[in-house]
Each structure stands twice: as C-alpha cells, then as structure tokens.
C-alpha cells in the first residue's frame, strides 16, 4: 500500500487517495480527450421519455443505442440507430414472464447477442435477444436465496456481476427476519444459478440514502470497478473473476460512511475520481463545492492531479461557457453508461431554451428545430 505524502502513484498496487491533500492542478480540454456527437431522439409510437434514464441505462454498439426508458410506468428498452431513429423496443409492461413491471437496469452481451434486464418490482431477471425476442427468465429465488441487486454488468461470456451496495443495511426485514442479501454475486448466464464463493464483507455502516447506488459499478476495457460508501476501498474484477483492491480513500472524514472518493471514468490515459455523498438532498449531509473533489490519475505519469469543477470545451476567447458538453461530477455519475468510454447526457427542450445563451452552435441549431413535445437530445461523449 502506498503512502500519499506524494502524488506519485503505482498503477499496479493499491493506490491511496486523500481528499485533504492539495494535489497539483492540471487543465484538460474536453476537445482534446473526447469526441462529441449530438443525437436528437426522434419520436416513434409510444416512445416519449417521461423521465430521464437512470445512471448506467445506455449501451452503445457500432449501429445501435440501447436506452432504458426512465418511464417507470412503462418500463422497456428503446433501441435507436445513431441518427436517433427508434428501431424497436425490448420488453413490455406486465407481470408475467417476458413482461416488465417496475424500474429496470440491464446488461448487454454482444457475443451471445443477449440482453439481461432486471425488474426491481417483480424481482425477475429477464433475458431477450438483442432484437427483443424473449428467451428465458429467473424469478425471485436463486439457490434458495432472494435475488436482489441494484447494479448488473457483463463480466465474461458466461457470467454476470450483480452488486447491491447497501446490502449491509438490508440484513433484516421489518419483522427482524434475516434476509440474507449479498453485496456481490456472480450469476451463470445459462443455468441462472449463483457461483459459490464468499461474499465481500464491508465493515462500515452507511446511511440508507447512499450516494453510489446505481453508479456503484464502473465498466472499463479490462474489467469492472465496484464500490460503496460502506467501504473506503474500491475493488476491481477482471474477466477471470479475480477480485483485487485498487483504490483506498484514506481521508480522515468526520463521519465515515457519509462521503468518499471513488473512480468515475477510466480511459487509456486517465482515471477520473469524484466525491460521492450520502443523502443528497439532505442539508445536514450536503457539502459545499470546495469539499467536493474532482481528481485524475495520469496513468503514464503515475501521478494524481486536481481538476477544476468541470472539464469543458474552450469557447471563443478561451472562455469555458458551454453548459452541457462537459465532464463534471453530475455527468460522470448520472451520465455513466454500460460502455467503458462513453458518457451520455440527455437534454430536453426546456433546458435548451432556458440556457440557450450557453449552448454550443451545434446544440443551438438542434434547439431551433425542436419543440416542447420532442424527445430530449442525447449528447454522447466518447472519451479517448
């Protein structure tokens, strides 16, 4: 383990992060690290977004974009092409096999050409092909254990990763009955049964209103990071299911479990980190901007640097003013996708009009052609 008296780090061992250290600053231009595309999502029959998607609700292939609709009254995945034309939907509202009842999260296996959808309300894992044909499902119990998780991802051709970051505080129901929930599970895709291995035991209790939840998995090209405010450590899983600690937040917080610094994006050159806070919306737990850290590890230089609040496009006269095309804590958390190198930002017509003066020319041209009855614009940032 490394001591953070310096910002020089090893990218092979456990890396310590201390939010109280004034790391040297680095200035990054979004133009230099990202390719940005603007996709107005066209209307199709029953394809209007009622709510924006949750984090990790977008998956991009070479010719399609899979989006879990934020409309919890009609849960489904809508598949678009890269021009924003709706192609088809996966799943339909209902309570039976092949039907969805509540909020969903999903994972896509492009090799097997399968889509795995978790229905939170029905406690069912549905499996479809990539064109929406229902194949199989698993309901409620697996290996005599209740199936429950908030995060799902595809780790290899045979296995799904399931993660419940707040399992520690769901240990018993209101009657005191043990629930036996696990934090981390591996599920075999064919048999729909759990792998037999010890669970991760997090020592630190956190509040119900955790600050990670749907953002508790981070997909990379070589595996998956997972973390929770119940722990100061970020772990990494590779495709052979080997789990190792990668980052530890050694900050001396006044109330451990209320905040932590965790990775939010990894590229070929950088790993970005943000402060996550429990109980967003509760004044007693909110922290001001000066205590919210935005850090980056330069993997080549093996050093940690501090960033400004936002990585933006430099506008005329080198002024940062484009509102939506940026990397900040909000976009890195809520815009997190199921791809290792994409951030997805949804902007509706009202937002475009309200902040018209702060739009790029590309967004202004799109806003000029829109009305309040249109679907949002999808801003895709492909990080180099």
C-alpha positions as CSV (number, residue, x, y, z in Angstrom):
1,X,0.0,0.0,0.0
2,X,1.3,3.5,-0.9
3,X,1.6,6.5,1.4
4,X,0.1,9.6,-0.1
5,X,2.6,12.2,1.1
6,X,3.4,12.5,-2.7
7,X,1.1,12.5,-5.6
8,X,3.3,9.9,-7.4
9,X,1.5,6.5,-7.5
10,X,1.8,3.0,-8.8
11,X,-0.8,1.7,-11.2
12,X,-0.2,-1.9,-10.2
13,X,-0.6,-1.8,-6.4
14,X,-3.3,-0.3,-4.2
15,X,-3.5,3.5,-4.7
16,X,-4.2,5.8,-1.8
17,X,-6.3,8.9,-2.2
18,X,-6.6,11.7,0.4
19,X,-9.2,14.4,-0.2
20,X,-7.3,16.7,2.2
21,X,-4.2,16.8,0.0
22,X,-3.8,19.7,-2.4
23,X,-2.8,17.8,-5.4
24,X,-1.2,19.8,-8.2
25,X,-3.6,21.1,-10.7
26,X,-4.0,20.0,-14.3
27,X,-6.0,21.7,-17.1
28,X,-7.8,19.4,-19.6
29,X,-9.7,20.5,-22.6
30,X,-12.7,18.3,-23.5
31,X,-12.0,18.8,-27.2
32,X,-8.7,17.0,-26.6
33,X,-10.0,14.0,-24.8
34,X,-13.5,13.4,-26.2
35,X,-15.4,13.1,-29.5
36,X,-18.9,14.6,-29.1
37,X,-22.0,13.7,-31.1
38,X,-25.5,15.2,-30.8
39,X,-28.4,12.8,-31.5
40,X,-32.0,14.2,-31.4
41,X,-34.1,11.2,-30.3
42,X,-36.9,11.1,-32.8
43,X,-40.5,10.3,-31.8
44,X,-42.0,6.9,-32.6
45,X,-45.2,5.2,-31.4
46,X,-45.2,5.4,-27.5
47,X,-41.5,6.3,-27.4
48,X,-41.8,9.6,-25.5
49,X,-39.5,9.8,-22.5
50,X,-41.4,10.7,-19.3
51,X,-38.2,10.8,-17.2
52,X,-34.6,10.8,-18.0
53,X,-32.8,7.5,-17.7
54,X,-31.0,6.5,-14.6
55,X,-27.3,6.1,-14.5
56,X,-25.9,3.1,-16.4
57,X,-29.0,3.0,-18.7
58,X,-27.3,3.4,-22.0
59,X,-25.4,0.9,-24.1
60,X,-23.8,1.8,-27.5
61,X,-22.8,-0.5,-30.3
62,X,-21.5,0.4,-33.8
63,X,-25.0,0.7,-35.2
64,X,-27.4,0.9,-32.3
65,X,-28.0,2.7,-29.0
66,X,-29.9,0.8,-26.2
67,X,-31.7,3.1,-23.7
68,X,-33.7,2.0,-20.7
69,X,-36.6,4.4,-20.7
70,X,-36.9,6.4,-17.4
71,X,-40.7,6.0,-17.6
72,X,-41.3,3.6,-14.7
73,X,-45.0,3.2,-15.7
74,X,-44.0,1.6,-19.0
75,X,-40.5,0.1,-18.5
76,X,-38.7,-1.0,-21.6
77,X,-35.5,-0.6,-23.5
78,X,-35.8,1.5,-26.7
79,X,-33.3,0.8,-29.4
80,X,-32.2,3.7,-31.7
81,X,-29.8,4.0,-34.6
82,X,-27.1,6.6,-34.4
83,X,-29.3,9.1,-36.3
84,X,-31.8,8.9,-33.5
85,X,-34.5,6.9,-35.3
86,X,-36.3,4.4,-33.0
87,X,-35.9,0.9,-34.3
88,X,-37.7,-1.3,-31.8
89,X,-38.4,-1.9,-28.1
90,X,-37.3,-4.7,-25.8
91,X,-39.8,-5.7,-23.1
92,X,-43.4,-4.6,-22.4
93,X,-45.4,-3.7,-19.3
94,X,-47.0,-6.6,-17.4
95,X,-46.4,-9.0,-14.5
96,X,-45.7,-12.3,-16.3
97,X,-42.7,-13.9,-18.0
98,X,-41.4,-11.6,-20.8
99,X,-43.1,-8.6,-19.2
100,X,-41.7,-5.8,-17.0
101,X,-43.4,-4.2,-14.0
102,X,-41.1,-1.6,-12.5
103,X,-37.8,0.2,-12.7
104,X,-35.2,-1.7,-14.7
105,X,-31.4,-2.0,-15.2
106,X,-29.8,-4.1,-17.8
107,X,-26.6,-5.6,-19.4
108,X,-25.8,-6.5,-23.0
109,X,-23.7,-9.4,-24.2
110,X,-22.8,-8.7,-27.8
111,X,-21.1,-12.1,-28.3
112,X,-24.1,-14.1,-27.2
113,X,-26.4,-11.4,-28.5
114,X,-28.4,-11.3,-25.3
115,X,-29.9,-8.6,-23.2
116,X,-30.4,-9.2,-19.5
117,X,-33.0,-7.0,-17.8
118,X,-33.5,-6.8,-14.1
119,X,-37.1,-5.9,-13.0
120,X,-36.8,-4.5,-9.5
121,X,-40.5,-4.6,-8.6
122,X,-41.1,-8.1,-9.9
123,X,-37.7,-9.3,-8.7
124,X,-37.2,-11.1,-12.1
125,X,-34.2,-11.3,-14.4
126,X,-35.5,-11.4,-18.0
127,X,-33.3,-12.5,-20.9
128,X,-34.0,-11.3,-24.5
129,X,-32.0,-11.5,-27.7
130,X,-30.7,-8.2,-29.0
131,X,-33.7,-7.7,-31.2
132,X,-36.3,-8.0,-28.4
133,X,-37.3,-11.7,-28.6
134,X,-37.9,-13.1,-25.1
135,X,-35.7,-16.2,-24.3
136,X,-35.9,-17.0,-20.6
137,X,-36.3,-15.6,-17.0
138,X,-35.4,-16.2,-13.4
139,X,-37.8,-15.1,-10.7
140,X,-37.2,-14.1,-7.1
141,X,-35.1,-17.0,-5.7
142,X,-31.8,-18.4,-6.9
143,X,-30.1,-21.2,-4.9
144,X,-32.6,-20.6,-2.1
145,X,-31.6,-17.0,-1.9
146,X,-33.6,-13.9,-2.7
147,X,-32.5,-12.3,-5.9
148,X,-31.9,-8.6,-5.3
149,X,-29.4,-6.1,-6.7
150,X,-29.1,-2.6,-8.0
151,X,-26.3,-3.0,-10.5
152,X,-25.7,-5.6,-13.2
153,X,-22.9,-6.0,-15.7
154,X,-21.4,-8.4,-18.2
155,X,-18.0,-9.6,-16.9
156,X,-17.4,-12.5,-19.4
157,X,-19.2,-14.7,-21.8
158,X,-20.6,-17.0,-19.1
159,X,-21.1,-14.7,-16.1
160,X,-23.0,-11.6,-14.9
161,X,-21.9,-9.4,-12.0
162,X,-24.7,-8.4,-9.6
163,X,-24.0,-5.8,-6.9
164,X,-26.1,-4.5,-4.1
165,X,-24.0,-1.7,-2.5
166,X,-26.3,-1.2,0.6
167,X,-26.8,-5.0,1.4
168,X,-25.3,-4.4,4.8
169,X,-28.3,-2.3,5.9
170,X,-30.8,-4.7,4.4
171,X,-29.9,-7.6,6.6
172,X,-33.3,-8.0,8.2
173,X,-36.9,-7.1,7.2
174,X,-39.3,-5.1,9.4
175,X,-40.1,-8.2,11.5
176,X,-36.5,-9.0,12.2
177,X,-36.3,-11.9,9.8
178,X,-32.9,-12.3,8.2
179,X,-32.9,-11.5,4.5
180,X,-29.5,-13.0,3.6
181,X,-28.8,-10.4,0.9
182,X,-25.3,-10.4,-0.6
183,X,-23.3,-7.4,-1.7
184,X,-21.7,-9.2,-4.6
185,X,-22.9,-12.2,-6.7
186,X,-21.8,-13.9,-9.9
187,X,-24.6,-15.4,-11.9
188,X,-24.2,-18.1,-14.6
189,X,-26.0,-17.0,-17.7
190,X,-27.1,-20.4,-18.9
191,X,-28.2,-22.1,-15.6
192,X,-29.2,-18.8,-14.0
193,X,-27.6,-20.0,-10.7
194,X,-25.1,-18.3,-8.4
195,X,-21.4,-19.1,-8.4
196,X,-20.3,-20.5,-5.0
197,X,-17.8,-18.0,-3.5
198,X,-17.6,-15.9,-0.3
199,X,-19.3,-12.5,-0.3
200,X,-17.5,-9.2,0.1
201,X,-18.0,-8.1,3.7
202,X,-18.0,-4.3,4.1
203,X,-17.2,-3.2,7.6
204,X,-18.5,0.3,7.6
205,X,-22.2,1.1,8.0
206,X,-23.6,3.9,5.9
207,X,-27.0,5.6,5.7
208,X,-30.0,4.3,3.6
209,X,-29.6,7.3,1.2
210,X,-26.3,6.1,-0.2
211,X,-24.5,8.3,-2.6
212,X,-23.5,5.5,-5.0
213,X,-26.4,3.1,-5.7
214,X,-26.8,2.8,-9.5
215,X,-23.4,4.3,-10.0
216,X,-21.6,1.6,-7.9
217,X,-20.2,-0.3,-10.9
218,X,-17.8,1.3,-13.4
219,X,-17.1,-0.6,-16.6
220,X,-13.6,-0.5,-18.1
221,X,-11.9,-2.2,-21.0
222,X,-10.3,-4.7,-18.7
223,X,-12.9,-5.3,-16.1
224,X,-15.2,-3.7,-13.6
225,X,-14.7,-1.5,-10.5
226,X,-17.2,-1.7,-7.7
227,X,-17.6,0.4,-4.5
228,X,-19.9,1.5,-1.8
229,X,-19.9,4.1,1.0
230,X,-19.8,1.1,3.3
231,X,-16.1,0.8,2.5
232,X,-13.2,3.1,1.9
233,X,-11.9,0.7,-0.8
234,X,-12.7,0.4,-4.5
235,X,-12.3,-3.2,-5.8
236,X,-11.7,-4.5,-9.3
237,X,-13.0,-7.6,-11.0
238,X,-11.4,-9.0,-14.2
239,X,-12.9,-11.4,-16.6
240,X,-11.5,-14.4,-14.7
241,X,-13.5,-13.2,-11.7
242,X,-10.4,-12.3,-9.7
243,X,-11.1,-9.5,-7.2
244,X,-8.4,-7.2,-6.0
245,X,-8.4,-3.8,-4.1
246,X,-7.4,-1.0,-6.4
247,X,-8.0,2.4,-4.6
248,X,-8.4,3.3,-0.9
249,X,-9.7,6.7,0.3
250,X,-7.6,7.4,3.4
251,X,-9.2,10.8,4.1
252,X,-9.9,11.5,7.8
253,X,-13.6,12.2,7.4
254,X,-15.6,13.4,10.5
255,X,-18.3,10.9,9.8
256,X,-17.1,7.9,7.8
257,X,-19.8,6.5,5.5
258,X,-21.2,9.9,4.6
259,X,-18.8,10.6,1.7
260,X,-16.0,9.0,-0.2
261,X,-13.8,9.5,-3.3
262,X,-14.3,6.8,-6.0
263,X,-13.4,6.3,-9.7
264,X,-16.0,7.7,-12.2
265,X,-14.3,7.1,-15.6
266,X,-11.3,5.3,-16.9
267,X,-9.7,6.0,-20.3
268,X,-6.5,4.7,-21.9
269,X,-4.6,7.6,-20.2
270,X,-6.6,8.7,-17.2
271,X,-8.7,7.5,-14.3
272,X,-11.1,10.2,-13.0
273,X,-12.4,10.4,-9.4
274,X,-15.3,12.2,-7.8
275,X,-16.6,12.7,-4.3
276,X,-19.8,10.8,-3.6
277,X,-22.0,12.0,-0.8
278,X,-24.7,10.0,1.1
279,X,-28.1,11.6,1.5
280,X,-28.1,14.0,-1.5
281,X,-30.9,16.4,-0.8
282,X,-30.5,16.3,3.0
283,X,-28.9,19.6,4.1
284,X,-27.1,18.0,7.0
285,X,-25.1,15.8,4.7
286,X,-24.6,18.1,1.7
287,X,-21.1,19.5,1.4
288,X,-20.0,22.7,-0.4
289,X,-18.1,22.7,-3.7
290,X,-14.7,23.3,-2.1
291,X,-15.0,19.9,-0.3
292,X,-16.1,18.0,-3.5
293,X,-13.0,16.6,-5.1
294,X,-12.5,16.1,-8.8
295,X,-9.2,14.3,-9.3
296,X,-7.5,12.5,-12.1
297,X,-4.7,9.8,-12.1
298,X,-2.4,10.2,-15.1
299,X,-1.6,6.5,-15.8
300,X,1.5,7.4,-17.8
301,X,3.0,9.9,-15.3
302,X,1.7,7.8,-12.4
303,X,0.6,10.9,-10.6
304,X,-2.7,12.3,-9.2
305,X,-3.8,15.8,-10.2
306,X,-6.6,18.1,-9.1
307,X,-9.1,19.3,-11.7
308,X,-11.4,22.3,-11.8
309,X,-15.1,21.5,-11.2
310,X,-15.7,20.9,-15.0
311,X,-13.7,19.7,-18.0
312,X,-15.2,21.9,-20.8
313,X,-14.8,22.9,-24.4
314,X,-12.9,26.1,-24.8
315,X,-15.2,28.6,-26.4
316,X,-14.3,31.8,-28.2
317,X,-11.5,33.8,-26.4
318,X,-10.7,30.6,-24.5
319,X,-13.8,31.0,-22.3
320,X,-15.5,27.9,-20.8
321,X,-19.2,28.5,-21.3
322,X,-20.8,25.5,-22.9
323,X,-23.2,24.2,-20.3
324,X,-24.0,20.6,-21.2
325,X,-20.9,19.4,-23.1
326,X,-18.7,18.9,-20.1
327,X,-17.3,16.3,-17.7
328,X,-18.3,17.2,-14.1
329,X,-19.5,15.2,-11.1
330,X,-23.1,15.2,-12.3
331,X,-22.4,14.0,-15.8
332,X,-19.9,11.4,-14.7
333,X,-22.4,10.0,-12.2
334,X,-25.8,10.3,-13.9
335,X,-24.3,10.1,-17.4
336,X,-22.4,6.8,-16.8
337,X,-23.1,4.2,-19.4
338,X,-22.6,0.5,-19.8
339,X,-19.6,1.2,-22.1
340,X,-16.1,1.8,-20.8
341,X,-15.5,5.0,-22.8
342,X,-18.9,6.8,-23.2
343,X,-20.7,9.4,-21.2
344,X,-24.4,10.1,-22.1
345,X,-26.2,13.4,-21.3
346,X,-29.9,13.9,-22.0
347,X,-31.1,17.5,-22.5
348,X,-34.7,18.4,-23.1
349,X,-36.2,21.3,-25.0
350,X,-37.0,23.4,-21.9
351,X,-33.3,23.1,-20.7
352,X,-32.1,24.1,-24.2
353,X,-34.3,27.2,-24.3
354,X,-33.6,28.2,-20.7
355,X,-29.8,28.1,-21.3
356,X,-29.8,29.0,-24.9
357,X,-27.0,31.6,-24.5
358,X,-24.7,28.9,-23.0
359,X,-25.2,26.4,-25.8
360,X,-22.7,25.4,-28.4
361,X,-23.5,26.2,-32.0
362,X,-24.4,22.6,-32.6
363,X,-26.9,22.5,-29.8
364,X,-28.4,25.9,-30.9
365,X,-29.1,24.5,-34.3
366,X,-30.8,21.5,-32.9
367,X,-32.8,23.6,-30.4
368,X,-34.0,25.9,-33.2
369,X,-35.7,22.8,-34.8
370,X,-37.3,21.4,-31.6
371,X,-40.5,21.9,-29.6
372,X,-41.5,21.0,-26.1
373,X,-43.2,17.9,-27.5
374,X,-40.0,16.4,-28.7
375,X,-37.8,13.8,-27.0
376,X,-34.5,15.0,-25.5
377,X,-31.3,15.4,-27.3
378,X,-28.7,12.7,-26.5
379,X,-25.2,14.1,-26.2
380,X,-22.7,11.3,-26.5
381,X,-19.2,11.9,-25.3
382,X,-16.8,9.2,-26.5
383,X,-13.7,9.6,-24.3
384,X,-10.4,8.9,-26.0
